[in-house]
Amino acid sequence: MSEQGKHTRRQASTQARPAQEHPRRYQVVLLQSLVSIVLCYQVLFSPHALLAREIQEVLAVGLLSLVAGAMLLPARLVESRAFTVILLLVDTTITSVVIYLAGDAGSDLYLAYFLIILISASARTLRQKIAFSVVIAAAYGGMLYLNADQLGPVLEGHLLRVIILIVMGLFYAAMNETLEDIREQKTALAQYLEERKRAERALRGSEERFRKVFEDAPIGMAILTPDCQIVRANKALCGMLGYSLDELTRLSLGELAHPDDVESTVRMARRAFNGESVDLHVPRRLSKKNKQPMWADLTVTVIRDSEGHPQYGLGMVEDITERKRAENRRALQLAVSLILVQSNTYREAFAWLLRTVCDWLEWEVGAVWLVDRGGEALRCEAVWSSESHPAADFEAKVRDRTFRSGAGLPGRVWSTGQPQWVSDLTQEANQPGAADAVGAGLRAALGVPIMSGGRVRGVIEIFSRHARPNDAGQLAAIADVGIQIGLFVERVQAETALKQSKEHYEALVNSVDGIVWEADAQRNNFTFVSKQAERVLGYPVERWVQDPTFWKKHVHPDDRESACAYSPDDTNGGAGRELEYRMVAADGRAVWLRDVVSVARNGDRAEKLRGVMMDVTQRKQLEQQVRQSEKLATLGTLLGGVAHELNNPLFVASGYTQLISEKVKRGQYEALKGDLAVIREATERMSGIVNRFLDISRSPVGQRQVCDVNAVVKRTLDLVANDLTIHRIEARTDLAPELPPVMADPQELVQVLLNLYTNASQAMQAAHGKGTLTVTTAVSSPRGEAAGTRSEQRWVEARVTDDGPGIAPRVRGRIFEPFFTTKAPGKGTGLGLSICQRIVTELGGTLTFESEEGHGATFIVRLPVASVESIASG
């Protein structure tokens, strides 16, 4: 029986008799001494000789020897149940013989003895049995005393019976206790064996379930010996690695590991078996039967026996190759993104990029080729080689080489726009550049396009000194890098162009002389004007200072109302202002000025107005041309709708022309009148369409007049109606009746609304290919202005709302910047909204927007209602 079984049996026995007492040495010595004394007395001093004298002496010595043995033998032996049983048997036998040989044992002695046996049998503990025996023996002795006539017989015979009765009761109690203990041990043992049988049945069921789970598990599983030998594997693992079961069970964990990971994998597994670390759970590369690497999530759980010795290891393998590739690809993309974000030039970025990409691939040489400005050839922009494979001569040849479209690996990638992989360059020795690469000890190459805006801007070329089989995953990852670099190239080019544009603009601004001036903030009369005023406008400086109304009288009549709207409340509030307006020069020219005004304060009181007037006439003329170009560009986007709109009357005219031709051949002249009327109606319709667009496309004359905003809204919607229909965009209007007029150039208002309609249409097309354009008009006041200021005059508000994607928060602050656009390259100049804002500002109004990303945008045009004087003069 195992140690565990023995322990369980002992535990069961202990639990069955929690109140059981074991005999102690002093109890055994005391009881045996009493028995020995009584028996020796009975044998040696009985009135009648029971045995021969020699036998009596030997028996007495034996009884005393038992007492001596109980005192001298080891306590473990004396206190054992076996020793107690032996003493009980010996003493009981001798006692029975003595009683028998005495011949005067009455039936009452045996009756008392059996009474002791009966009562002791019902007692639960040894102490209770002893107590019952003593009580019965004392009662029996008392009965003998009462029945005796003289004290002598009692002392001679009856006292001996009492003592013998006590001794026999005590030994029966001890013997009964021992037998009960043995019986309980047998019962506990039987229960233990039954429980063990049930455990074995449960274990067999558990083993069967484990076998089924092991065989049918979707992940690979194997059983390993402590020396990492595979002794069992499931079907999933065989399928993953490409081995049969027999082949796999002849291998060890080290033989399955990737060559670069063998040592670390085996070391970690052995540490787990030796208990030096927790169970093994790490990502590791394994080698398939076809020698292809496989990334696996490897777990080895060590199963140990009750003493902690390793029995076997349960290995679980999950194929994470695709996940690992995705993680590596993301890591590469992140590294490339960081490089590109931190770099401002090609030189800074490309060497670092090539090193990162080559290290990730574990290849040795890389080069970046960019299409030259003429778009005729690829030229090397950067080349890099690793320290493990320096290739200075090859680098020099690469830098001096160019590739035409379709020539060599870079040329083929350029012409096709597709990544390419060359597993063995020796097979392409006749291709340009291949021989040099082979001569430098390189054997494999790949090339991916640098893409931006659907156009190949360059090629990344990577080389390895080993022949490499095509790896679609790696090729796709490098292709993604090509797209990232393409965006970087586009960004650098855009930044270069923007920098040049800014430099040009700054030079233009610096070449313009400005009129520096100062005025009293309360009386609004000039106290100082620089001499540039005479050069710019032709008026002597003295007239500006001496005549308080000089400036107001010489502001162009169309701009006077908006230019003079800077109120005393604005001045006292300390608000500066920038405005543009026209002044009439001494020679009658209208000179555009940009006036930047600031307020000088003394405590809470504004004392001075200071500003600079800059001649922006040339810029205004250029802007007018840009506005016209932008307007024509906007109209150009509508040409498809115009063509579609013209097709209908053209089709009618063409059809009736053919019909007239047939009628003329038949001589049916009377019926021609109606046909000609239809043709005339069609041509008039076409003429109206063309004239409508010609009116809009003509350069504006810049004359402000009384305008009906509702009429301009309807007119502009007529222009884009067909284009909106083609692109599945529904136009809705909610125009306020009896809307007050404004002072504006109708052509400029059309340009503003046309640009807003077009932007909204393109946004909805890009978002979901359809949408709803809503235009509303109303009378309102600018928000954020208190009563008593400019807000007391009424304002006309036109809202253009779309249900497109909305404006992202990150670009809202730049939406009106010149040259800023969220459209794809080639889809916009970035000037439209900037021009619209300038037009509205020049009219004394505001252009703002409201947007929630994902829920469309609303652009709001607010213009001041025309004054009574303006309406009367207009």
C-alpha positions, 0 to 999 in steps of 0.5 A, a space after each residue: 500500500 502506498 504512503 498516501 493510502 496508509 495516511 488516508 487509512 490512518 486519517 479515516 480511523 482517527 476520524 471514526 474514533 475521535 474519543 479513543 484512548 491509547 494505553 499508557 505505560 503506567 496503566 499497563 504496569 499498574 494493571 499487570 502488577 495487580 494481576 501478577 500479585 493476585 495470581 501469585 497470591 492465589 497460586 503460592 498461598 492457596 490453602 489447597 495446593 493447586 500445582 506442583 511447587 516447581 510449577 507454582 514458582 515458575 508461574 510466579 516468576 513468569 508473572 513478575 517477568 511480565 511486570 518487569 518487561 512492561 517497565 523495561 521494554 520500549 514505551 512504543 512496544 509497551 503502549 502498542 495494541 499487540 502487547 496489550 492483547 498478549 498480556 490480556 490473553 496470558 492473564 485471562 488464561 492464567 486467571 481462568 485456570 486458577 479459578 478452575 483449580 481453586 475448586 471453590 469458585 461459586 456461580 456468583 463469581 461468574 455471574 458478576 464477571 458476565 455482568 461486568 462484560 455486559 455493562 462494559 460492552 455498552 461503555 464507549 471509552 476505556 475509562 468508563 469500562 474500568 469504572 463499571 468493573 470496579 463498581 460491580 466488583 465492589 458491589 460483589 465484595 459487599 454482598 459477600 461480606 454481608 453473607 459471611 458469618 465470620 471475617 476470616 473466610 472473607 479475608 481468606 477467600 472472598 477478598 481474593 474473588 473480588 480482586 480476581 473479578 476486578 482484574 478480569 473486568 479490567 482485562 476484558 475492558 482492555 481486550 474489548 477496546 482493542 477488538 473494537 479498534 481493530 474492527 473500526 480500522 477494518 471499516 475505515 480501510 474498507 471505506 478507503 478502498 471504496 473511495 479509491 476505486 471511485 477515484 480510479 474510475 473518475 481518473 479513467 474518465 478524466 484521462 479519456 476526456 483529456 485524450 479527446 481534448 488533446 486530440 481534437 484541440 484546435 491548437 497544437 499540443 504535445 507531451 514532452 519528457 523532461 529532456 524535451 523529447 516529444 512523445 505524443 502530439 495531436 493532429 493540429 500540431 502535425 498540420 501546423 508543422 507539416 510533419 506526420 505523427 511518427 516523424 514528430 515523435 522522433 524529434 525534440 523541442 530543440 530540433 523544432 525550434 528555429 536555428 536562431 532560437 534553439 539555444 534560448 528555447 531549450 534553455 528556458 524549457 529546461 529551467 521550467 522542468 528543473 523548477 528554476 522558473 515558472 512554466 514556459 510561455 513565450 513567443 518563439 519561432 519554429 521551423 516547419 518541415 519545409 524549413 519555413 519559419 513559423 511564429 508560435 505562442 509556445 506554452 509548456 506546463 510542467 506536470 509534477 508528482 507529489 514530491 515535486 519531481 517533473 513527470 512530463 510537460 504539456 506543450 501548447 502551440 498557437 500559430 501567431 505568424 500572421 499576428 506577428 507579421 502584422 505587429 512587425 509591420 506596424 512597428 516598421 510603419 511607426 518607425 518610418 512615420 517617426 523618421 518622416 515626421 522628424 525630417 525636413 529634407 530628403 537627405 535627413 530622411 532617406 539614409 535613416 529610412 534605408 537603415 531601418 528598412 534593411 534592419 527590419 528585413 535583415 538585408 544589407 544594402 538599400 537605395 532610394 530613386 526619385 523621378 527627376 523634374 523632367 519625368 524622364 529618368 530615375 536618379 539615386 537620391 540616397 544609398 546605404 549599406 550595412 557594416 556587415 556588408 560594406 559596398 563602397 564601390 557598389 554605392 558609387 556606381 549606384 549614385 552615378 546610375 540612372 534608369 529609364 522607364 522599364 529598364 532594370 528593377 527600378 525601371 520596371 517598378 516605375 513603369 508598372 507601379 507594382 512591387 517586384 521581388 527578384 529571388 536570384 539576381 544571377 538569373 537577371 545578369 543581363 539587366 541594367 544594374 544587376 551585374 554590379 549587384 552580383 559583383 558586390 556579392 548581392 543575390 536577391 533584390 526587391 523594389 517597391 514604388 514610392 506612391 503619392 496621389 496615384 503617381 509613382 514618384 520614385 522607387 525603393 530598392 533593397 538588396 540581400 547577399 543571400 538568395 531569398 524566396 518571395 515573401 508576399 508579407 514582407 513585400 507588402 510591408 515595404 510597399 506600405 513604406 513606399 506609400 509613406 515615403 510618397 506622402 513625405 515627398 509630396 509634403 517636402 515638395 509642397 513645403 518647398 513650394 509654400 516657402 517659395 510662395 511665402 518668400 515671394 509674398 513677403 517680398 511683394 509686401 516689403 516693396 509697398 510703401 505705407 502711410 503711417 498716421 496718428 489721430 485723436 481717438 475722441 475727435 477722429 482728426 489726424 495729428 500726424 501723417 507720413 510723407 508717403 501720403 503725398 507719394 501714394 495719393 498726391 495730396 499734401 500732408 497739411 491737408 490731412 492734418 488741417 481739415 478734419 473731414 479730409 479723409 472721409 471726403 476722399 474715401 471712395 463713395 462705395 466704401 465710405 459707409 463701411 470704412 467709417 463704421 468704426 464707432 466711438 464705442 469700438 475705440 473706447 473698448 480698445 478694439 483694433 481693426 484692419 480694413 481695406 477701402 478705396 481712396 480717390 487720389 489727386 489725379 482721380 485714381 482709385 487707390 486701394 489701401 489696407 489700413 491697420 488700426 491700433 488703439 493707444 490707451 491711458 487707463 480706461 480712456 482711449 487717447 490715440 489711434 495709430 495705423 499704417 495705410 499700405 497701398 495694395 492697389 496692385 494686389 487688389 488687381 491681382 486678387 481680382 484676376 485670381 477671383 476671376 480665375 477661381 470663379 472660372 475654375 468653379 464654373 469649369 466644374 459645372 461644365 459637365 452639367 452645362 453640357 448635359 443641359 445643352 444636350 436636350 435642346 440640341 437633341 430636339 433641334 437635331 431631330 427636327 432638322 432631320 425631320 424637316 429635311 425629310 419633309 422638304 424631300 417629300 414637298 410637305 412645306 406646309 408642315 414646316 412652320 411648326 417644326 421651325 418653331 420647335 427648333 427656334 424654341 430649342 435654340 432660344 433655350 440654348 442661348 439662355 443657358 449660354 448667356 447665363 454662364 457668360 454673364 457670370 464668367 465676365 469680369 466684374 466691374 466692381 460697382 456696388 448696387 442695391 441687391 436682392 439676396 434672395 434673387 442672387 440665391 435663386 440665380 446661383 442655384 439655377 447655375 448649379 441645378 443641373 450639376 446637382 441633379 447629376 450628382 444626386 444632390 437635392 437643393 432646398 431653400 427657405 428664403 425669408 419673404 420681403 428680405 431687405 436689400 444690401 449694397 453689393 456687387 451682384 457678380 461678387 455675391 454670385 461668386 461667393 455663393 457659387 463657391 460655397 455651393 460647389 464646396 458643399 456638393 463636392 464634400 457630399 459627393 466624396 462622403 456618400 455620393 449624394 446629399 441635400 443642399 439647404 439655403 436659407 435667408 433671414 434678417 439677424 444681428 451679429 452675435 456678441 455685440 451689445 445694443 447701442 453698437 453696430 448691431 442696431 442696424 439690421 443684417 441679412 444672413 444667408 446660410 448654406 448647409 450640407 449633410 457631408 462629412 463636416 470639417 475636422 477640428 484640426 483644420 477649422 482654424 486654417 479653413 480661410 487660409 490662402 492655399 490651404 485645402 483639404 481636397 486631394 492634390 489637383 482638386 483645388 487651389 485652396 483660394 476659394 474660401 479665402 477669396 470669398 471671405 475677402 469679398 464679404 469683408 470688403 462688403 462690410 460683412 462676415 463669413 463664418 461657419 458652423 460644423 460638427 464632424 460627421 454631421 455636415 457644415 453650414 457657412 454663414 454670409 452676413 451683410 449689412 442692410 443697405 441704408 436709406 441713403 444708399 437705396 436712394 442714391 443707388 
